[in-house]
Amino acid sequence: MALLHTHFFSEVLGMQCTMDVLLPQKPSRPALPVLWLLHGLSDDHSIWQRRTSIERYADGLDLAILMPNVHRSFYTDMHQGLPYERFIADELPVIARNLFHLSARREETFVAGLSMGGYGAFKLALKYPGRYAAAASLSGALDMASRWERGERIGEMELIYGGSPADTPNDLMFLARRLAADPAQPRPRLFQCCGTEDFLLDDNHAFRDLARGLGFDLVYHEAPGNHNWGFWDTHIQQVLAWLMTPQTGTK
């Protein structure tokens, strides 16, 4: 694998940005499938290499892994801040395809993340289902409406959302229900995992139960573990294996 540290200018954000990229050195195809691998609330674009063996796990896969930095934005066009959702959903894929030989096909575009990044991964896949074939959440913050109601990080959440995200396009439950009600849209495959001692376990149960009730193709794993890199290092291997399993007959 080749590890590239990229620095580029974002017109959407109006500033210099960073993204780390893993590429196979001997790809077997001209345009590589893409995994957008998203970081958590207190992390940045470098965290997956520093805390897991993602480069070793990806060795031998025909897969580009792109790890951008979005600070503490929750992958959202912030109420008071910058339009990070527009950056990650619209601008950055174009920049990346201009720089690297990447596939633009939905069937070869995936997104995954941990904690805040798990929220971001599911948000992108559920809001833009025509762009992502699959999404994975590791210990994701998947029920932000309930966290708002409990007053968790309320000052920071006000800067991001401006009000309760419940029943808005920043609410994963709302997005899942909206997508399930639209038969014209494809549904991404979903992978979800969480540790039994994780403080976000209730969030994960709530989303799992809703998604299964709506008929989503959802793989769910629960195992002993907390909100830490030991759990994520183990389970990102499961995510990669799941993503690279050939799919037949998937809309």
C-alpha positions as CSV (number, residue, x, y, z in Angstrom):
1,M,0.0,0.0,0.0
2,A,1.0,3.6,-0.6
3,L,0.2,6.2,2.1
4,L,-0.3,9.7,0.8
5,H,-0.7,12.9,3.0
6,T,-2.6,15.4,0.8
7,H,-3.1,19.1,1.3
8,F,-5.5,21.0,-0.9
9,F,-7.8,24.0,-1.0
10,S,-11.6,23.7,-0.5
11,E,-13.7,26.3,-2.3
12,V,-16.7,25.3,-0.2
13,L,-14.9,25.8,3.2
14,G,-12.6,28.6,2.0
15,M,-9.5,27.1,3.5
16,Q,-6.7,24.6,3.2
17,C,-7.7,21.0,4.1
18,T,-6.0,17.7,4.8
19,M,-6.8,14.1,3.8
20,D,-4.8,10.9,4.1
21,V,-5.1,8.3,1.4
22,L,-4.2,4.6,1.2
23,L,-3.8,3.3,-2.4
24,P,-2.7,-0.2,-3.6
25,Q,0.6,0.1,-5.5
26,K,-0.4,-2.5,-8.0
27,P,-4.1,-2.1,-8.7
28,S,-5.8,-4.6,-11.0
29,R,-8.2,-2.1,-12.4
30,P,-8.0,1.5,-13.9
31,A,-10.4,3.0,-11.4
32,L,-10.4,1.9,-7.8
33,P,-13.4,1.3,-5.5
34,V,-13.5,3.9,-2.8
35,L,-14.0,3.7,1.0
36,W,-14.4,7.0,2.8
37,L,-13.2,6.3,6.3
38,L,-14.4,8.9,8.8
39,H,-13.0,10.0,12.1
40,G,-14.7,10.6,15.5
41,L,-15.3,13.8,17.4
42,S,-11.9,14.3,19.1
43,D,-9.9,13.0,16.1
44,D,-8.6,14.0,12.7
45,H,-7.6,12.5,9.3
46,S,-4.5,10.8,10.7
47,I,-6.2,8.8,13.5
48,W,-7.1,5.6,11.7
49,Q,-3.4,5.0,10.8
50,R,-2.1,6.0,14.3
51,R,-4.5,3.8,16.3
52,T,-5.3,0.8,14.1
53,S,-3.5,-1.3,11.5
54,I,-5.7,-0.2,8.7
55,E,-2.9,0.0,6.2
56,R,-1.9,-3.7,6.9
57,Y,-5.6,-4.8,6.8
58,A,-6.1,-3.1,3.4
59,D,-3.0,-4.6,1.9
60,G,-3.9,-6.8,-1.0
61,L,-7.3,-5.2,-1.5
62,D,-8.2,-3.3,-4.7
63,L,-9.5,-0.5,-2.6
64,A,-8.7,3.2,-2.1
65,I,-9.2,4.4,1.5
66,L,-9.7,8.1,1.9
67,M,-9.6,9.7,5.4
68,P,-10.6,13.4,5.4
69,N,-10.6,15.9,8.3
70,V,-13.8,17.6,9.2
71,H,-13.0,18.7,12.8
72,R,-16.0,18.6,15.2
73,S,-18.6,19.3,12.6
74,F,-20.7,16.1,12.8
75,Y,-20.4,16.0,9.0
76,T,-23.1,18.8,8.9
77,D,-23.6,22.1,7.3
78,M,-23.2,23.9,10.6
79,H,-25.7,26.4,11.9
80,Q,-22.9,28.6,13.1
81,G,-19.8,27.4,11.3
82,L,-18.8,25.9,8.0
83,P,-20.7,23.7,5.5
84,Y,-18.9,20.5,6.1
85,E,-21.7,18.3,4.7
86,R,-21.5,20.0,1.4
87,F,-17.7,19.7,1.5
88,I,-17.7,15.9,2.3
89,A,-20.7,14.9,0.1
90,D,-20.3,17.1,-3.0
91,E,-16.9,18.8,-3.3
92,L,-14.4,16.3,-1.9
93,P,-15.3,13.4,-4.1
94,V,-14.7,15.5,-7.2
95,I,-11.4,16.7,-5.8
96,A,-10.4,13.2,-5.0
97,R,-11.3,11.8,-8.4
98,N,-9.3,14.6,-10.0
99,L,-6.3,13.7,-8.0
100,F,-6.5,9.8,-8.1
101,H,-7.8,7.1,-10.3
102,L,-11.1,6.4,-8.4
103,S,-14.4,4.9,-9.5
104,A,-17.4,7.2,-9.5
105,R,-19.8,4.2,-9.7
106,R,-22.3,3.8,-6.8
107,E,-21.6,0.1,-6.6
108,E,-17.9,0.9,-5.8
109,T,-18.4,3.7,-3.3
110,F,-18.6,3.0,0.4
111,V,-18.4,5.0,3.6
112,A,-17.6,4.0,7.2
113,G,-16.7,5.7,10.4
114,L,-16.5,5.5,14.2
115,S,-18.6,7.4,16.8
116,M,-19.2,10.8,15.2
117,G,-17.9,9.2,12.0
118,G,-20.5,6.4,12.3
119,Y,-23.2,9.1,12.3
120,G,-21.6,10.7,9.3
121,A,-21.3,7.5,7.4
122,F,-25.0,6.6,7.9
123,K,-26.0,10.2,7.2
124,L,-24.3,10.3,3.9
125,A,-25.6,6.9,2.8
126,L,-29.2,7.5,3.9
127,K,-29.3,11.1,2.6
128,Y,-27.5,10.4,-0.7
129,P,-28.4,6.7,-1.4
130,G,-27.7,7.1,-5.1
131,R,-24.0,7.7,-4.3
132,Y,-23.1,5.0,-1.8
133,A,-23.7,1.2,-2.0
134,A,-22.8,0.5,1.6
135,A,-22.1,2.2,4.9
136,A,-20.7,1.0,8.2
137,S,-20.9,2.5,11.7
138,L,-18.6,1.5,14.5
139,S,-19.9,2.6,17.9
140,G,-21.8,5.3,16.1
141,A,-23.6,8.3,17.6
142,L,-26.8,7.3,15.8
143,D,-29.6,8.9,17.8
144,M,-28.6,12.6,18.0
145,A,-32.2,13.7,18.6
146,S,-32.3,11.8,21.9
147,R,-28.9,13.1,22.9
148,W,-30.2,16.6,22.3
149,E,-33.3,16.0,24.4
150,R,-31.0,14.8,27.3
151,G,-29.0,18.1,27.0
152,E,-25.7,16.4,26.1
153,R,-23.1,18.8,24.7
154,I,-25.9,21.2,24.2
155,G,-23.8,24.3,23.6
156,E,-21.8,22.6,20.9
157,M,-24.9,21.0,19.4
158,E,-26.6,24.4,19.1
159,L,-23.6,25.6,17.1
160,I,-23.9,22.6,14.8
161,Y,-27.7,22.1,14.5
162,G,-29.2,25.4,15.7
163,G,-32.0,23.4,17.3
164,S,-33.2,19.9,17.9
165,P,-32.2,17.6,14.9
166,A,-35.3,15.5,15.5
167,D,-37.3,15.0,12.3
168,T,-34.9,16.9,10.1
169,P,-32.3,15.7,7.5
170,N,-29.7,15.7,10.4
171,D,-31.7,12.9,12.1
172,L,-30.7,9.4,11.1
173,M,-34.1,8.1,12.1
174,F,-35.9,10.6,9.9
175,L,-33.6,9.8,7.0
176,A,-34.2,6.1,7.3
177,R,-37.9,6.5,7.4
178,R,-37.9,8.9,4.5
179,L,-35.7,6.5,2.4
180,A,-37.8,3.5,3.3
181,A,-40.9,5.4,2.1
182,D,-39.4,6.0,-1.4
183,P,-39.4,2.9,-3.5
184,A,-37.7,4.7,-6.4
185,Q,-34.5,5.1,-4.3
186,P,-31.9,2.4,-3.8
187,R,-31.1,1.3,-0.3
188,P,-27.5,1.0,0.8
189,R,-26.4,-2.0,2.7
190,L,-25.6,-1.2,6.3
191,F,-23.2,-2.7,8.8
192,Q,-23.4,-1.7,12.5
193,C,-21.3,-2.7,15.5
194,C,-21.0,-1.6,19.1
195,G,-19.5,-2.8,22.4
196,T,-21.7,-4.0,25.2
197,E,-20.0,-1.5,27.6
198,D,-20.2,1.4,25.2
199,F,-22.1,4.5,26.3
200,L,-23.6,4.7,22.8
201,L,-25.1,1.2,23.0
202,D,-28.7,2.5,23.5
203,D,-28.3,4.7,20.4
204,N,-27.2,1.7,18.4
205,H,-30.1,-0.5,19.6
206,A,-32.6,2.3,18.7
207,F,-31.2,2.6,15.2
208,R,-30.9,-1.1,14.7
209,D,-34.5,-1.8,15.7
210,L,-35.8,1.0,13.5
211,A,-33.7,0.0,10.4
212,R,-34.7,-3.7,10.7
213,G,-38.3,-2.8,11.1
214,L,-38.1,-0.7,7.9
215,G,-36.6,-3.6,6.0
216,F,-33.0,-2.4,5.5
217,D,-30.3,-4.9,4.7
218,L,-28.5,-4.5,8.1
219,V,-25.7,-6.6,9.6
220,Y,-25.4,-6.0,13.3
221,H,-22.5,-7.1,15.6
222,E,-22.4,-6.6,19.4
223,A,-19.5,-7.9,21.4
224,P,-17.8,-7.1,24.8
225,G,-16.0,-3.8,24.5
226,N,-16.0,-0.1,25.2
227,H,-15.7,3.1,23.2
228,N,-12.0,2.6,22.4
229,W,-9.5,1.7,19.7
230,G,-9.1,-1.9,20.8
231,F,-12.7,-2.5,19.7
232,W,-12.5,-0.5,16.5
233,D,-9.2,-2.1,15.4
234,T,-10.8,-5.5,15.6
235,H,-14.1,-4.5,14.0
236,I,-12.7,-2.5,11.1
237,Q,-11.4,-5.8,9.9
238,Q,-14.9,-7.1,9.8
239,V,-16.1,-4.0,7.9
240,L,-13.4,-4.5,5.2
241,A,-14.3,-8.2,4.8
242,W,-18.0,-7.3,4.6
243,L,-17.4,-4.6,2.1
244,M,-15.3,-6.8,-0.2
245,T,-17.7,-9.7,-0.2
246,P,-19.3,-9.8,-3.7
247,Q,-22.9,-8.9,-3.8
248,T,-25.5,-10.3,-6.3
249,G,-28.9,-9.1,-6.9
250,T,-28.5,-6.0,-4.8
251,K,-30.5,-3.0,-5.9
